[in-house]
């Protein structure tokens, strides 16, 4: 369904599971987990079916960021972190969600970090999964060269310094297969994704070039779990270490996964989802 979040902006939303469940003589409210997908320019489909593993303990809200996927296409001037971060609050208000748990994967983690800075009291908890607070290009290049040799380093440098359809095609062919340690369990996963590469090129060539989300992380007021794959070339472990160090120490938890690349829930699902369950169920 498409939800109007104000000013005629509609986001595609898919909700899994009830928010209220029978518990003896009462209806018990489950926490709501809002998932922020990666990209930019992709959609929420990469979370399915993996995150169904958490549907017994949380109501899960999947959605496509403004301009993405099945959400309304929007003008270029709205393709910005300020807008996407504020949309988490707008969507929560439209759905009547109070104190959500927000999980951002990769680019969704950029959005979640900025949301923490702009709305520090809004979430109950936040998960930052395989994400970065800044470009730190050399870190990426070192990792791509480690896994794919000089050719991978070369095409990665070309794309991240000059994002375009011309540099994207070789990057996708050479580097995307290096993101994870295991192939996706379903080979159709990529085909299910709706791509809007104009958003990717706009953001990667603009706002991302000077991105620095670290100062805003000090404003966090809720527990934050930072999850990182030690074999992640595009959001290297050191980026997550920077994030964890910038958060208030009493709220920050860093978990690294030795056998994982971009998304521990993809490469080490049993361990990753066990940790997520523990984090979701822990007292706030």
C-alpha positions in Angstrom: 0.0 0.0 0.0 1.0 3.6 -0.4 0.9 5.8 2.7 0.5 9.6 2.5 3.1 11.1 4.8 2.1 14.7 4.2 2.0 17.2 1.4 0.9 14.5 -1.0 4.0 12.4 -0.7 3.2 8.7 -0.8 5.6 6.0 0.3 5.2 2.3 -0.5 4.8 0.4 2.8 4.4 -3.3 3.5 3.7 -4.5 7.1 4.4 -8.0 8.4 2.6 -9.2 11.5 0.2 -7.7 14.0 1.2 -5.0 16.4 -1.1 -6.4 19.2 -1.0 -10.1 20.0 -3.1 -12.1 22.5 -1.3 -12.7 25.8 -3.6 -14.2 28.4 -6.4 -11.7 29.2 -4.7 -8.9 27.4 -3.4 -7.8 24.1 0.4 -7.3 24.3 2.0 -4.7 22.0 5.0 -5.9 20.1 7.8 -3.5 19.2 7.8 -2.2 15.7 10.9 -2.6 13.5 11.2 -0.2 10.7 13.7 -1.3 8.0 15.6 1.3 5.9 16.9 -0.3 2.7 20.2 0.3 0.9 21.1 2.0 -2.3 20.5 4.7 -2.9 18.2 4.0 -5.9 17.2 0.4 -4.8 14.1 -0.8 -2.9 13.1 -2.8 0.2 13.0 -6.2 -1.5 16.5 -7.2 -0.4 15.2 -7.6 3.1 12.7 -10.3 2.1 12.4 -13.1 3.1 15.3 -12.9 5.6 13.8 -10.5 8.1 10.7 -12.6 8.4 12.8 -14.4 11.0 12.0 -11.6 13.4 8.3 -11.4 12.8 7.5 -13.4 15.9 9.0 -10.8 18.2 8.3 -7.6 16.2 5.9 -6.0 13.8 8.0 -5.4 10.7 7.6 -2.3 8.5 9.2 -2.5 5.1 9.1 0.7 2.9 10.7 2.2 -0.1 12.5 5.6 0.6 11.0 8.7 -1.1 11.6 8.5 -4.8 12.6 4.8 -4.7 11.0 1.6 -5.7 7.3 1.6 -5.5 7.1 4.9 -3.7 6.1 8.0 -5.6 8.8 9.4 -7.8 9.8 12.8 -6.5 11.8 15.8 -7.8 15.5 15.7 -7.6 15.7 18.4 -4.9 14.1 16.0 -2.5 16.8 13.3 -3.0 18.7 14.3 0.2 19.5 12.9 3.6 17.6 15.6 5.4 14.4 14.6 3.6 14.9 10.8 3.9 15.8 11.1 7.6 12.7 13.2 8.3 10.5 10.7 6.4 11.2 8.2 9.1 9.3 10.5 11.5 6.7 11.4 9.0 6.0 7.7 8.2 5.9 6.9 11.9 3.3 9.6 12.5 1.2 8.5 9.6 1.1 4.9 10.9 0.7 5.9 14.6 4.1 4.3 15.5 5.6 5.5 18.8 9.2 4.7 19.7 10.1 2.4 16.8 13.2 0.3 16.5 14.9 1.5 13.3 17.4 -0.6 11.3 19.4 1.0 8.5 21.4 -1.2 6.1 24.2 0.4 4.0 22.7 3.6 2.5 19.8 3.0 4.9 22.3 3.3 7.6 23.3 6.8 6.3 19.6 7.7 6.7 19.4 6.1 10.1 22.5 8.0 11.3 21.1 11.3 10.1 17.7 10.5 11.7 19.5 9.9 15.0 21.1 13.4 14.7 17.9 15.2 13.7 15.5 13.3 15.9 17.5 11.9 18.8 14.5 11.2 21.0 12.3 9.5 18.4 13.5 5.9 18.3 13.5 3.3 21.1 16.6 1.7 19.5 18.6 1.9 16.3 20.6 -0.7 14.4 23.3 0.5 12.0 24.2 -2.4 9.7 27.1 -2.4 7.3 27.2 1.3 6.8 29.6 4.3 6.8 29.6 7.8 8.2 31.8 9.2 5.4 33.2 8.4 2.0 36.7 7.2 3.2 37.4 6.1 -0.4 40.9 4.8 0.2 39.5 2.2 2.7 37.1 0.9 0.0 39.8 0.8 -2.6 42.1 -1.2 -0.4 39.4 -3.8 0.3 38.3 -4.1 -3.3 41.9 -4.6 -4.4 42.3 -7.3 -1.7 39.3 -9.2 -3.0 39.3 -8.5 -6.7 42.8 -7.3 -7.6 43.8 -4.1 -9.4 40.9 -4.3 -11.8 38.4 -4.1 -8.9 40.3 -1.2 -7.4 40.3 0.6 -10.7 36.6 0.3 -11.5 35.7 1.1 -7.9 37.8 4.3 -8.0 36.2 5.3 -11.3 32.7 4.8 -10.1 33.0 6.5 -6.7 34.9 9.5 -8.1 32.7 9.8 -11.2 29.3 8.2 -10.6 27.5 7.7 -14.0 25.9 5.0 -16.1 29.3 4.5 -17.8 31.2 3.9 -14.6 28.4 2.0 -12.9 28.2 -0.9 -15.4 31.8 -2.2 -14.9 31.5 -1.5 -11.1 28.4 -3.6 -10.9 29.9 -6.4 -13.0 33.3 -6.5 -11.2 32.7 -5.2 -7.7 29.2 -6.2 -6.7 30.0 -9.9 -6.5 32.7 -9.0 -4.0 30.3 -7.5 -1.5 29.4 -10.7 0.3 31.2 -13.9 1.2 28.2 -16.1 0.1 26.1 -15.9 -3.0 22.4 -15.0 -2.4 20.3 -18.0 -1.5 18.0 -17.1 -4.4 19.5 -16.1 -7.7 16.4 -14.0 -8.5 17.0 -11.6 -5.7 18.7 -8.9 -7.8 16.0 -9.2 -10.5 13.3 -8.4 -8.0 14.9 -5.1 -7.1 13.6 -1.9 -8.7 16.6 0.3 -9.6 16.4 4.1 -10.0 20.0 4.7 -10.8 19.5 8.4 -11.3 19.1 8.7 -7.6 22.3 6.7 -7.0 24.3 8.9 -9.4 22.8 12.1 -7.9 23.6 11.2 -4.3 26.9 9.4 -4.9 28.2 12.3 -7.0 26.9 15.0 -4.7 26.1 14.7 -1.0 28.1 11.6 -0.4 31.3 13.1 -1.6 31.5 15.4 1.5 29.5 13.2 3.8 30.4 13.4 7.5 27.8 12.0 9.9 30.1 11.5 12.8 29.4 14.8 14.7 25.6 14.1 14.8 26.0 10.7 16.4 26.9 12.3 19.7 23.2 13.4 20.0 21.9 9.8 20.2 19.6 9.2 23.1 18.8 5.5 22.6 20.8 2.2 22.5 22.5 1.8 19.1 23.8 -1.6 17.8 26.5 -1.2 15.1 26.9 -4.4 13.0 29.8 -4.8 10.7 31.2 -7.5 8.4 35.0 -7.8 8.6 35.1 -8.8 4.9 33.0 -5.8 3.7 34.7 -3.9 0.9 32.2 -1.1 0.4 31.5 -0.2 4.1 34.7 -1.5 5.7 35.0 -2.5 9.4 36.9 0.7 10.2 33.9 2.8 9.2 31.7 1.0 11.8 34.5 1.4 14.4 34.4 5.2 13.7 30.6 5.2 14.1 30.7 3.3 17.4 33.4 5.6 18.8 31.3 8.7 17.9 28.2 7.5 19.7 27.8 8.0 23.4 29.7 5.2 25.0 26.9 4.0 27.3 24.6 3.6 24.3 26.9 2.1 21.7 27.4 -1.6 21.0 29.7 -2.8 18.2 29.4 -6.3 16.8 31.8 -7.5 14.1 31.4 -10.7 12.1 34.6 -12.3 10.9 33.0 -14.3 8.1 30.7 -11.6 6.7 30.8 -9.0 4.0 28.1 -6.4 3.3 25.3 -7.4 5.7 26.1 -10.0 8.4 22.4 -11.1 8.1 23.2 -12.3 4.6 26.5 -14.1 5.2 26.1 -15.3 8.8 22.3 -15.2 9.3 22.1 -17.5 12.3 24.5 -15.4 14.4 23.3 -12.0 13.0 19.6 -12.7 13.7 20.4 -14.2 17.1 22.1 -10.9 18.0 19.2 -8.8 16.5 16.7 -10.8 18.5 18.6 -10.2 21.7 18.9 -6.5 21.0 15.2 -6.1 20.2 14.1 -8.0 23.3 16.5 -6.3 25.7 15.0 -3.6 28.0 15.5 -0.2 26.5 
